[in-house]
Amino acid sequence: MFITLNGEPHELDGPLSIADLLTKLSLDPRRVAVEHNYAIVKRKLFPDVRVNDGDRIEIVNFVGGG
């Protein structure tokens, strides 16, 4: 299946949750904000929201600094 991830085409093996996608991308769910088909997803819903063929996902990774 194909999705658009941060504006770029991305191929996945099949439907999965946002939590699974973050794991696959080696991203810490505590340090990102996720938009799924133009709607912000609350962190507690990451395991429940399914990513399907044709979906648009935007992930913003928070970076600390000094």
Biopython code that builds the backbone (N, CA, C, O; Angstrom):
import numpy as np
from Bio.PDB.StructureBuilder import StructureBuilder

atoms = [
    (1, "MET", "N", (0.846, -1.173, 0.000)),
    (1, "MET", "CA", (0.000, 0.000, 0.000)),
    (1, "MET", "C", (0.889, 1.232, 0.000)),
    (1, "MET", "O", (2.038, 1.185, 0.437)),
    (2, "PHE", "N", (0.349, 2.318, -0.489)),
    (2, "PHE", "CA", (1.099, 3.564, -0.583)),
    (2, "PHE", "C", (0.392, 4.659, 0.204)),
    (2, "PHE", "O", (-0.831, 4.791, 0.151)),
    (3, "ILE", "N", (1.187, 5.444, 0.940)),
    (3, "ILE", "CA", (0.687, 6.621, 1.635)),
    (3, "ILE", "C", (1.565, 7.807, 1.243)),
    (3, "ILE", "O", (2.609, 7.642, 0.613)),
    (4, "THR", "N", (1.128, 8.987, 1.624)),
    (4, "THR", "CA", (1.972, 10.163, 1.489)),
    (4, "THR", "C", (2.440, 10.517, 2.887)),
    (4, "THR", "O", (1.634, 10.832, 3.762)),
    (5, "LEU", "N", (3.749, 10.464, 3.092)),
    (5, "LEU", "CA", (4.343, 10.718, 4.401)),
    (5, "LEU", "C", (5.196, 11.977, 4.307)),
    (5, "LEU", "O", (6.210, 12.005, 3.610)),
    (6, "ASN", "N", (4.777, 13.004, 5.009)),
    (6, "ASN", "CA", (5.464, 14.305, 4.976)),
    (6, "ASN", "C", (5.680, 14.780, 3.539)),
    (6, "ASN", "O", (6.749, 15.273, 3.180)),
    (7, "GLY", "N", (4.639, 14.617, 2.735)),
    (7, "GLY", "CA", (4.653, 15.125, 1.364)),
    (7, "GLY", "C", (5.318, 14.226, 0.345)),
    (7, "GLY", "O", (5.356, 14.567, -0.837)),
    (8, "GLU", "N", (5.848, 13.078, 0.770)),
    (8, "GLU", "CA", (6.554, 12.170, -0.138)),
    (8, "GLU", "C", (5.853, 10.817, -0.190)),
    (8, "GLU", "O", (5.324, 10.363, 0.825)),
    (9, "PRO", "N", (5.837, 10.157, -1.360)),
    (9, "PRO", "CA", (5.253, 8.816, -1.444)),
    (9, "PRO", "C", (6.046, 7.841, -0.572)),
    (9, "PRO", "O", (7.275, 7.894, -0.512)),
    (10, "HIS", "N", (5.322, 6.964, 0.093)),
    (10, "HIS", "CA", (5.956, 5.991, 0.997)),
    (10, "HIS", "C", (5.190, 4.680, 0.892)),
    (10, "HIS", "O", (3.961, 4.668, 0.968)),
    (11, "GLU", "N", (5.909, 3.582, 0.719)),
    (11, "GLU", "CA", (5.270, 2.272, 0.589)),
    (11, "GLU", "C", (5.322, 1.530, 1.917)),
    (11, "GLU", "O", (6.345, 1.520, 2.602)),
    (12, "LEU", "N", (4.184, 0.902, 2.270)),
    (12, "LEU", "CA", (4.078, 0.089, 3.476)),
    (12, "LEU", "C", (3.579, -1.293, 3.088)),
    (12, "LEU", "O", (2.978, -1.474, 2.029)),
    (13, "ASP", "N", (3.835, -2.268, 3.957)),
    (13, "ASP", "CA", (3.402, -3.639, 3.677)),
    (13, "ASP", "C", (1.891, -3.809, 3.754)),
    (13, "ASP", "O", (1.336, -4.648, 3.045)),
    (14, "GLY", "N", (1.223, -3.049, 4.582)),
    (14, "GLY", "CA", (-0.223, -3.174, 4.728)),
    (14, "GLY", "C", (-0.739, -2.198, 5.760)),
    (14, "GLY", "O", (0.038, -1.440, 6.342)),
    (15, "PRO", "N", (-2.046, -2.206, 5.997)),
    (15, "PRO", "CA", (-2.614, -1.304, 7.003)),
    (15, "PRO", "C", (-1.970, -1.523, 8.370)),
    (15, "PRO", "O", (-1.664, -2.653, 8.752)),
    (16, "LEU", "N", (-1.771, -0.428, 9.096)),
    (16, "LEU", "CA", (-1.204, -0.496, 10.428)),
    (16, "LEU", "C", (-1.662, 0.716, 11.212)),
    (16, "LEU", "O", (-2.238, 1.642, 10.641)),
    (17, "SER", "N", (-1.416, 0.724, 12.501)),
    (17, "SER", "CA", (-1.799, 1.865, 13.328)),
    (17, "SER", "C", (-0.717, 2.943, 13.244)),
    (17, "SER", "O", (0.397, 2.699, 12.780)),
    (18, "ILE", "N", (-1.074, 4.126, 13.701)),
    (18, "ILE", "CA", (-0.075, 5.191, 13.755)),
    (18, "ILE", "C", (1.051, 4.794, 14.700)),
    (18, "ILE", "O", (2.216, 5.071, 14.412)),
    (19, "ALA", "N", (0.732, 4.152, 15.821)),
    (19, "ALA", "CA", (1.759, 3.690, 16.754)),
    (19, "ALA", "C", (2.715, 2.728, 16.058)),
    (19, "ALA", "O", (3.929, 2.821, 16.238)),
    (20, "ASP", "N", (2.174, 1.801, 15.262)),
    (20, "ASP", "CA", (3.028, 0.859, 14.525)),
    (20, "ASP", "C", (3.894, 1.584, 13.493)),
    (20, "ASP", "O", (5.061, 1.237, 13.308)),
    (21, "LEU", "N", (3.331, 2.578, 12.829)),
    (21, "LEU", "CA", (4.095, 3.347, 11.846)),
    (21, "LEU", "C", (5.258, 4.070, 12.521)),
    (21, "LEU", "O", (6.375, 4.069, 12.006)),
    (22, "LEU", "N", (4.997, 4.682, 13.666)),
    (22, "LEU", "CA", (6.071, 5.379, 14.385)),
    (22, "LEU", "C", (7.175, 4.413, 14.797)),
    (22, "LEU", "O", (8.358, 4.744, 14.715)),
    (23, "THR", "N", (6.788, 3.215, 15.242)),
    (23, "THR", "CA", (7.782, 2.196, 15.595)),
    (23, "THR", "C", (8.609, 1.817, 14.379)),
    (23, "THR", "O", (9.834, 1.713, 14.451)),
    (24, "LYS", "N", (7.919, 1.611, 13.251)),
    (24, "LYS", "CA", (8.603, 1.239, 12.003)),
    (24, "LYS", "C", (9.596, 2.316, 11.576)),
    (24, "LYS", "O", (10.643, 2.013, 11.003)),
    (25, "LEU", "N", (9.260, 3.583, 11.860)),
    (25, "LEU", "CA", (10.119, 4.709, 11.488)),
    (25, "LEU", "C", (11.131, 5.060, 12.589)),
    (25, "LEU", "O", (11.890, 6.019, 12.451)),
    (26, "SER", "N", (11.140, 4.288, 13.672)),
    (26, "SER", "CA", (12.036, 4.519, 14.819)),
    (26, "SER", "C", (11.848, 5.899, 15.428)),
    (26, "SER", "O", (12.817, 6.573, 15.774)),
    (27, "LEU", "N", (10.588, 6.313, 15.557)),
    (27, "LEU", "CA", (10.265, 7.603, 16.155)),
    (27, "LEU", "C", (9.614, 7.395, 17.515)),
    (27, "LEU", "O", (8.762, 6.520, 17.669)),
    (28, "ASP", "N", (10.004, 8.184, 18.489)),
    (28, "ASP", "CA", (9.444, 8.131, 19.827)),
    (28, "ASP", "C", (8.087, 8.835, 19.818)),
    (28, "ASP", "O", (8.027, 10.031, 19.533)),
    (29, "PRO", "N", (7.000, 8.130, 20.121)),
    (29, "PRO", "CA", (5.674, 8.749, 20.072)),
    (29, "PRO", "C", (5.498, 9.902, 21.058)),
    (29, "PRO", "O", (4.586, 10.713, 20.897)),
    (30, "ARG", "N", (6.344, 9.988, 22.061)),
    (30, "ARG", "CA", (6.263, 11.084, 23.028)),
    (30, "ARG", "C", (6.846, 12.375, 22.477)),
    (30, "ARG", "O", (6.642, 13.444, 23.054)),
    (31, "ARG", "N", (7.573, 12.288, 21.363)),
    (31, "ARG", "CA", (8.282, 13.451, 20.838)),
    (31, "ARG", "C", (7.807, 13.889, 19.459)),
    (31, "ARG", "O", (8.510, 14.615, 18.757)),
    (32, "VAL", "N", (6.598, 13.441, 19.067)),
    (32, "VAL", "CA", (6.093, 13.809, 17.751)),
    (32, "VAL", "C", (4.643, 14.284, 17.833)),
    (32, "VAL", "O", (3.919, 13.978, 18.780)),
    (33, "ALA", "N", (4.251, 15.028, 16.827)),
    (33, "ALA", "CA", (2.852, 15.357, 16.576)),
    (33, "ALA", "C", (2.510, 14.722, 15.229)),
    (33, "ALA", "O", (3.319, 14.750, 14.302)),
    (34, "VAL", "N", (1.311, 14.151, 15.126)),
    (34, "VAL", "CA", (0.913, 13.448, 13.910)),
    (34, "VAL", "C", (-0.398, 14.009, 13.386)),
    (34, "VAL", "O", (-1.361, 14.198, 14.130)),
    (35, "GLU", "N", (-0.408, 14.271, 12.079)),
    (35, "GLU", "CA", (-1.618, 14.675, 11.373)),
    (35, "GLU", "C", (-1.980, 13.543, 10.421)),
    (35, "GLU", "O", (-1.148, 13.108, 9.625)),
    (36, "HIS", "N", (-3.211, 13.067, 10.499)),
    (36, "HIS", "CA", (-3.702, 11.967, 9.661)),
    (36, "HIS", "C", (-4.848, 12.495, 8.822)),
    (36, "HIS", "O", (-5.905, 12.842, 9.350)),
    (37, "ASN", "N", (-4.640, 12.557, 7.517)),
    (37, "ASN", "CA", (-5.655, 13.088, 6.602)),
    (37, "ASN", "C", (-6.181, 14.446, 7.070)),
    (37, "ASN", "O", (-7.388, 14.670, 7.154)),
    (38, "TYR", "N", (-5.244, 15.341, 7.370)),
    (38, "TYR", "CA", (-5.503, 16.737, 7.731)),
    (38, "TYR", "C", (-6.121, 16.935, 9.111)),
    (38, "TYR", "O", (-6.612, 18.026, 9.403)),
    (39, "ALA", "N", (-6.113, 15.911, 9.970)),
    (39, "ALA", "CA", (-6.622, 16.045, 11.339)),
    (39, "ALA", "C", (-5.523, 15.642, 12.317)),
    (39, "ALA", "O", (-4.886, 14.602, 12.153)),
    (40, "ILE", "N", (-5.307, 16.469, 13.330)),
    (40, "ILE", "CA", (-4.318, 16.159, 14.366)),
    (40, "ILE", "C", (-4.840, 14.965, 15.178)),
    (40, "ILE", "O", (-6.013, 14.916, 15.548)),
    (41, "VAL", "N", (-3.950, 14.011, 15.444)),
    (41, "VAL", "CA", (-4.310, 12.817, 16.209)),
    (41, "VAL", "C", (-3.756, 12.951, 17.617)),
    (41, "VAL", "O", (-2.568, 13.214, 17.804)),
    (42, "LYS", "N", (-4.628, 12.766, 18.610)),
    (42, "LYS", "CA", (-4.176, 12.799, 19.999)),
    (42, "LYS", "C", (-3.291, 11.592, 20.264)),
    (42, "LYS", "O", (-3.546, 10.494, 19.770)),
    (43, "ARG", "N", (-2.253, 11.813, 21.046)),
    (43, "ARG", "CA", (-1.258, 10.776, 21.320)),
    (43, "ARG", "C", (-1.905, 9.494, 21.853)),
    (43, "ARG", "O", (-1.490, 8.399, 21.473)),
    (44, "LYS", "N", (-2.894, 9.604, 22.708)),
    (44, "LYS", "CA", (-3.528, 8.422, 23.283)),
    (44, "LYS", "C", (-4.268, 7.587, 22.237)),
    (44, "LYS", "O", (-4.594, 6.426, 22.486)),
    (45, "LEU", "N", (-4.536, 8.178, 21.061)),
    (45, "LEU", "CA", (-5.231, 7.454, 19.994)),
    (45, "LEU", "C", (-4.287, 6.832, 18.972)),
    (45, "LEU", "O", (-4.749, 6.159, 18.050)),
    (46, "PHE", "N", (-2.974, 7.038, 19.107)),
    (46, "PHE", "CA", (-2.017, 6.476, 18.145)),
    (46, "PHE", "C", (-2.215, 4.970, 17.926)),
    (46, "PHE", "O", (-2.136, 4.523, 16.781)),
    (47, "PRO", "N", (-2.471, 4.164, 18.976)),
    (47, "PRO", "CA", (-2.647, 2.722, 18.740)),
    (47, "PRO", "C", (-3.955, 2.374, 18.018)),
    (47, "PRO", "O", (-4.074, 1.298, 17.432)),
    (48, "ASP", "N", (-4.934, 3.286, 18.062)),
    (48, "ASP", "CA", (-6.270, 2.986, 17.524)),
    (48, "ASP", "C", (-6.506, 3.496, 16.111)),
    (48, "ASP", "O", (-7.339, 2.947, 15.390)),
    (49, "VAL", "N", (-5.791, 4.534, 15.703)),
    (49, "VAL", "CA", (-6.015, 5.129, 14.380)),
    (49, "VAL", "C", (-5.262, 4.324, 13.335)),
    (49, "VAL", "O", (-4.047, 4.148, 13.424)),
    (50, "ARG", "N", (-5.999, 3.837, 12.341)),
    (50, "ARG", "CA", (-5.427, 2.997, 11.287)),
    (50, "ARG", "C", (-4.959, 3.847, 10.109)),
    (50, "ARG", "O", (-5.628, 4.795, 9.699)),
    (51, "VAL", "N", (-3.811, 3.488, 9.583)),
    (51, "VAL", "CA", (-3.266, 4.099, 8.371)),
    (51, "VAL", "C", (-3.583, 3.146, 7.227)),
    (51, "VAL", "O", (-3.206, 1.975, 7.258)),
    (52, "ASN", "N", (-4.280, 3.660, 6.218)),
    (52, "ASN", "CA", (-4.703, 2.841, 5.084)),
    (52, "ASN", "C", (-4.150, 3.381, 3.774)),
    (52, "ASN", "O", (-3.617, 4.490, 3.725)),
    (53, "ASP", "N", (-4.278, 2.601, 2.730)),
    (53, "ASP", "CA", (-3.808, 2.982, 1.407)),
    (53, "ASP", "C", (-4.358, 4.350, 1.012)),
    (53, "ASP", "O", (-5.558, 4.601, 1.124)),
    (54, "GLY", "N", (-3.481, 5.223, 0.556)),
    (54, "GLY", "CA", (-3.874, 6.546, 0.083)),
    (54, "GLY", "C", (-3.924, 7.619, 1.153)),
    (54, "GLY", "O", (-4.162, 8.785, 0.838)),
    (55, "ASP", "N", (-3.703, 7.255, 2.417)),
    (55, "ASP", "CA", (-3.761, 8.243, 3.490)),
    (55, "ASP", "C", (-2.592, 9.218, 3.405)),
    (55, "ASP", "O", (-1.544, 8.922, 2.832)),
    (56, "ARG", "N", (-2.813, 10.399, 3.999)),
    (56, "ARG", "CA", (-1.775, 11.426, 4.085)),
    (56, "ARG", "C", (-1.384, 11.564, 5.550)),
    (56, "ARG", "O", (-2.231, 11.822, 6.405)),
    (57, "ILE", "N", (-0.102, 11.392, 5.833)),
    (57, "ILE", "CA", (0.412, 11.487, 7.193)),
    (57, "ILE", "C", (1.510, 12.542, 7.230)),
    (57, "ILE", "O", (2.426, 12.538, 6.408)),
    (58, "GLU", "N", (1.400, 13.442, 8.199)),
    (58, "GLU", "CA", (2.457, 14.409, 8.456)),
    (58, "GLU", "C", (2.940, 14.169, 9.880)),
    (58, "GLU", "O", (2.134, 14.085, 10.807)),
    (59, "ILE", "N", (4.243, 14.061, 10.052)),
    (59, "ILE", "CA", (4.829, 13.831, 11.369)),
    (59, "ILE", "C", (5.833, 14.949, 11.638)),
    (59, "ILE", "O", (6.734, 15.203, 10.839)),
    (60, "VAL", "N", (5.658, 15.604, 12.772)),
    (60, "VAL", "CA", (6.584, 16.640, 13.205)),
    (60, "VAL", "C", (7.298, 16.132, 14.435)),
    (60, "VAL", "O", (6.661, 15.756, 15.419)),
    (61, "ASN", "N", (8.625, 16.120, 14.385)),
    (61, "ASN", "CA", (9.447, 15.609, 15.476)),
    (61, "ASN", "C", (9.961, 16.801, 16.282)),
    (61, "ASN", "O", (10.582, 17.707, 15.727)),
    (62, "PHE", "N", (9.701, 16.799, 17.592)),
    (62, "PHE", "CA", (10.168, 17.882, 18.466)),
    (62, "PHE", "C", (11.621, 17.631, 18.845)),
    (62, "PHE", "O", (11.994, 16.516, 19.210)),
    (63, "VAL", "N", (12.431, 18.672, 18.756)),
    (63, "VAL", "CA", (13.849, 18.572, 19.068)),
    (63, "VAL", "C", (14.172, 19.616, 20.120)),
    (63, "VAL", "O", (13.878, 20.799, 19.953)),
    (64, "GLY", "N", (14.779, 19.161, 21.207)),
    (64, "GLY", "CA", (15.176, 20.087, 22.262)),
    (64, "GLY", "C", (16.530, 20.697, 21.956)),
    (64, "GLY", "O", (17.312, 20.142, 21.184)),
    (65, "GLY", "N", (16.794, 21.805, 22.545)),
    (65, "GLY", "CA", (18.076, 22.452, 22.332)),
    (65, "GLY", "C", (18.352, 23.431, 23.447)),
    (65, "GLY", "O", (17.569, 23.581, 24.385)),
    (66, "GLY", "N", (19.460, 24.078, 23.321)),
    (66, "GLY", "CA", (19.814, 25.003, 24.398)),
    (66, "GLY", "C", (20.418, 26.257, 23.873)),
    (66, "GLY", "O", (20.773, 27.144, 24.649)),
]
sb = StructureBuilder()
sb.init_structure("model")
sb.init_model(0)
sb.init_chain("A")
sb.init_seg("    ")
for serial, (resi, resn, name, xyz) in enumerate(atoms, 1):
    if name == "N":
        sb.init_residue(resn, " ", resi, " ")
    sb.init_atom(name, np.array(xyz, "f"), 0.0, 1.0, " ", f" {name:<3s}", serial, name[0])
structure = sb.get_structure()
